[in-house]
Amino acid sequence: MGISGLQPWEILYILQEAEQWVELNRSGAAKHDDRLAGLTIINAFFENSTRTLLSFEIAGKRLGADVVNMHAAQSSVKKGETLIDTAVTLNAMRADAIVIRHGSSGAVQLISEKVDCPCLNAGDGSHEHPTQALLDALTIKRRKGRVEGLTVTICGDVLHSRVARSNIFCLKQLGAEVRVVAPPSLRPAALDRFGVEIFSSFDDALPGSDVVMMLRLQNERMNGDFIPSAREYYHLYGLDERRLALAKPDALVMHPGPMNRGVEIASSVADNTERSAITEQVEMGVAVRMAALDILTRTARSVEGWT
């Protein structure tokens, strides 16, 4: 239920499918596509989200599907229902696809084993966030013309970041060199097994970087003191104009959002339209999720004789 289970050709196929939706979304033509008309998609978000939920909702509606959002605050899980019972309930509603976001790693896999329709992982705990990695790869590919051979530096809270894990898998599969920078307290114990170059100093990691990808400090997942203070963290690991100058002159700046300005990234860097691709990442998210939903439901439509 993630990027780690995909082959390079499968990743490239999804990116190729997403390309068409980028252009159609920009022209407005995608709003009139009805290839998923008659299908019902449930966005089962057991964990709060703004960007990912809205992106999946827009993606489903632009493909003509009936989209139903289930929010964590309204879930019966809050009333004591087990995750398996919730999965059985969702299955009884006969949805055609379920998009799942959950705070526990492996929850999406568990639900997928209890329902009869396709499931799409919208983020599970600290495990993976596959569509985020795909939209990041699409953003890089469109801005840089390729992913293979590029040097991508990922900096921040790697320990709690499913975005970091999925991006490492995706970028490595596509032939990029990946550098990872994090304080020791925010670095997974097995990071050296991921085939990345590990740095403690952000300044040391930046020279030669084609892409600088910042990660959010996930305070909601932290039990204890992982950093001395936000101010100290920014001093050591924040991306400002001085640090960006250490990377290649045309280095691309990325952040999955939401950003903590002045903690992970300076506003002057985040808002630099020539170097920052943060807004474009959001745009690519809709296209990638349209492609993912289309591909995911294609087998079911084929079985039922849809064209």
N, C-alpha and C positions, 0 to 999 in steps of 0.2 A: 504494500500500500504506500509506495513512495518512489522516488527517483532511483533508489538503489536497485529496484527490480526492473529497470528499463535498460535496453541496449541503446548504444549511440544512434543507430538508425531509427529507433522508435522515437527518441527525443527529437531528432531532426525532422521526422515526419510530422510530429505535433507542431513544431515551430513553423514548418512549411504551411500546414493547414491554418495556423493562426495568422500568417501573413495576409491571407485574403480578407480576413475579418478586420484587420487594421485599416485597409483601404476602404472597405465597404462601410465601416463605422464612420470614417472621416467624410465619406460622401453622403452618408445618411441612408444608403441603400440597404444596410443591414437591418434597419428598423422594419423593413417590409418582408423579411425572410420568414417563412413559416414552416421550415423543415421539421421542427419539433411540435407543430400544431397537433393538439390532441393528447400530448404527453403531459404528465404531471411530475414536477420535480419538487422534492422537499429539501429545503435548506435546514438541516437539523444542527443548529449551533448551540452546543452545550456550554460554550465559552464565548464571552462577549467579543464582538468584532464590529468594525465599521467598514473599512476598506474591502475586506474579503467578502463579507456578506453582501454589501451593495454591488460589488463586482459580479458575484455569482447571480444575483437577482437580475441585474441588467442583462447579463449574458443569456440567461434562460429566456427572458422576455423578448429579447431581440431575435431569438430563434423561434419564437411563437409558442413556447411552452407555457403551461399554467404553473406558476411558481408560488409555493407556499413556504413562508418562513416560520420556523419554530425557534423561539428565543430561549436562552437558558433560564431567564427569570420566570418564564411561563411553563417550563418543563415540569412534568410530574416527578422527575428525578429529584427536584427540590422538595418534593413531598415524601420522599423516601422510596420511590420506585427504583428498582435495580436497572442497570443499563441493559441487561438482557431482556427484561420485561418491556422496557421502552422499545427495544429493537423489534420484539414480537408485535407490539402495538403498531409501530410504523409499517411493518410488513403487512399487517392485516388491512392497511389502508390502500394497498395495491398501487403504490407510487411506481413510476417508471424509472426513476433514478433518485438517489438520496446523496446529497452533499453533506458531509459530516465534519464538524469541528469540535474537538473535545480537549479538555485539559490534561487528560491522561494518555501517555504513550501506549499505543496498541489498541486503544478504544475503537478506532475506525475498523481495524481488522476484525475485532470481536463482533461488531455490529454487522459487518459484511457477511459473516458466516451464519447470521441468523435471519437474513432477509433474502428474498428471491430476485431482487432487482440490482442493477449495478450501483456501486457506491464509489464516491470520489472523496479523497482525503483533502480537506481544507485546513489541515493542521491538527496534529495530535500530540499534545504534551510537548516534550523536548525532542520528540522523535523526528518528524519530517513535516515539511510544508511544500509538497511537490509543485503545485501550480505557481508558487512564488518563485521557485528556482527556474521554472520554465519561462516565466515572464521576464525574469532578470536576464536569462540567456538570450531571449528575443530582443530585449533592449540593447544588450551589448552587440549582438549580431547586426542590428540595424544601424547602430551608431559607429561601429568599428569595422563593419563589413565581414567580420569573422569572429570566432571564438578561439579556434585552434591557434596555438602559439602565443596567445596573449598571457600577460602576467596580471593576475587578479589578486589584490591584497584585501583580505577580509579582517576587519578590526572591531573588537568590542566584546560583548558578553556571549562568547561562544558556548560556554557551559550550558546555558539555558536556551540556546537558540536553535529551533528546528529549521529556521531559515538558513543558518550557517551550514547545518548538516546537508540539507537538500542541495544547496548551492555547491558545496564541495563535491558531492557525488556528480552533479550535473556538469559542472565545469571540467572536472577531471575526465569524465566520459567524452567530452567534446574536445579534449586535447589542450586545455589551458593549464598553465602553471599556477598553482594556488599557494599563496602565502597567508598565514594566519597569525594575527597579533592579538594578544589578550594578556591581562595580568594573570599571574599564576592562579589566583583564586577563582578566576572565571574561565579556566581552561580545562576541558575534559581530560581525565586521566589517560585515556587511550587515544588521544589526538594524534600521536605519532604513527598510529596504524592507518590513518586516513590518506597517507601519501602526500602530505602537504609540508611546506617549509614553515617552521614555527619560529616566531620572534617574540621577544619580550619588549623590545624597544620599537615603538611605532616609527621613529625617525630612521632606524636601520632597515625597516621593511619597505619603505616607500620608493627608494631609488629604482628606476626601471619599471615601475608599476604602470600598466595601461589602464587599469580600473581600480578604484579605491571604493570598496563597499563597506559602509559603516553599519553597525548593528545597534539596536536599541538596548539599553540597560533594562532588563526585565525584572523590575523590583517586585512585581507580584509573585514571582517564582523564587525569590530569595528569602531564606530563613536564616537570618544572621547578618553579620557585617562582612560583605564581600569586597567593599571598597572603603577607604578611609572617609571620603566625602565626595560629593558631586564635583566640587571645585578642584580637588586633587586629581580626580579621574580625568577631567577635561584637560588639565595641565599635562598629563602623561599620555592620554589616548584620544583626546578630542582632535577633530580635523578642522584646522584653521587655514588661512591663506599661506602662512609660513610653511606649514607641513605639506600642503598641497604642492607647493613649489618644489618639493623634494622629489615628487613623482615626475613622470614624463610630462612635457609641456601640454600635451593634449589628453592627459589622463582624465577619464570619465569618473564622476562622483555619483555614487548610488546609496540609497537608504531605503529599506522596505517600509518604513513608517510604522507607527507615528514617531516623529522625531522629537527628541529632547534637545531643543536648541540651547547652545551654551553648555551642554553636557557631553554630547557625542559629536556635535557638528556646529560650526559657527554659521550664523544666518547669512553672512556674506558669501560663504561657500555654497550653502544649500540653495540660495536664490540666484546663483550665477548661471544664467540660462545657457551659456556657452559650454560650461564644464559639467553642470549638474543635469542628471537624467531622472531625477526623482519624480517629477510630474509625468514624464514619459513612461516610467514604470507603472504608474497607475493606469494609464491608457492601455499599455500592453496587457495588463491584467485582464481586462474585459475580453480582448481578442483571444488570449490563451485559454480563458475559461469557456468561451464560446466553442473553440476548437475541441477542448476536452469533453464538453457535454455532447457535442455532435458525434465525436468518435465513440464515446462511451455508450451512447444509445443506438448507435448504428446497427449493431448486431440484432438488437430487439426489433428494430423497425424492419430489418431484412427478413427476419423470421415471420413477422406478421404480414409481409407482402407490401410494405410501404415503399415508395419510390423516393 
